[in-house]
Amino acid sequence: MNIHTYEKLWLIGAMLLIVGFIATITYGSVGLGIAMIDDSEETIDPSDISDDDRFSDPRVEQVGDNEYEAYVVAQTFIFRPDPIEIPENSEVTFQVTSPDVIHSFSIVGTNVNTMVIPGEVSSMTAEFDEPGEYGVICNEYCGTGHHDMEGKIVVVPEEEFDMTELSVDAPDQVDLGEEVSITATVTNGQLEDHETTVTAEIGNETFEEDVTIAGDDSEELTFAVDADDLGEGDHDWSVDVDDESESGTVTVGDDADEDEEETDDEDAAEETDDDTEQTEENDDE
């Protein structure tokens, strides 16, 4: 059978187009590191989301070497957490749910785009190889503030990424002759050990302590100053580690005893009023 040259060219072109389409679809579904939604996740009661271990505190967790899970809550008209910070060269599985109405979780510039149904968990995995910022928007109309519902994903260089959390226990008031003691608990959310420096200031006193926190662990540090060295009055304190900071004020003096006396006087006055009311009721009877 004799095939005309032009027909051969058309056949070759059509075959190339078919191969190109197949290659494009394959790359879009596999090459970009996107895993599509499945229905294997259990449903949860939308009213109980705040009690669910995954979504009561929306956050990013490290679950493996360069592998992370982001627990995200989409609600009118915000995403939590916002921004979502992750390191470069990481694989992130987004688990998203909603406590109110239908939303969507769409990462601009990628093909991550999933519907978020109340009580159901939408799960998608994506790879982020380079630092940058990605917008997150809702493509499902969810109410009058729908047009303002947006968030952000920040991909930072690996050396700049940390998952440090800080909590501080400090007194509001200390008497002269005692110590002003501040306890800082530093938690490392990554699986690798984290070396950092904790800086604390109490009045005019400054402390610096280098600490190595094991992966997925925490360290407790205590900083103390004699109240007599600070003197009577209000004194500011602060604790800083990485990008975390806590601050407050402690009062040095004898106000604690005075407050206790005032409380006792108020209690005594209340008891007197109660006795008077009871006497008046008995007289009426």
Secondary structure by P-SEA (a helix, b strand, c coil): ccccaaaaaaaaaaaaaaaaaaaaaaaaaccccccccccccccccccccccccccccccccccccccccccccccccccccccccccccbbbbbbbbbcccbbbbbbccccbbbbbcccbbbbbbbbbcccbbbbbbbccccccccccccbbbbbcccccccbbbbbbbbbccccccccbbbbbbbbbccccbbbbbbbbbcccbbbbbbbbbccccbbbbbbbbccccccccbbbbbcccccbbbbbcccccaaaaaaaaaaaaaaaaaaaaaaaaaaaaaaac
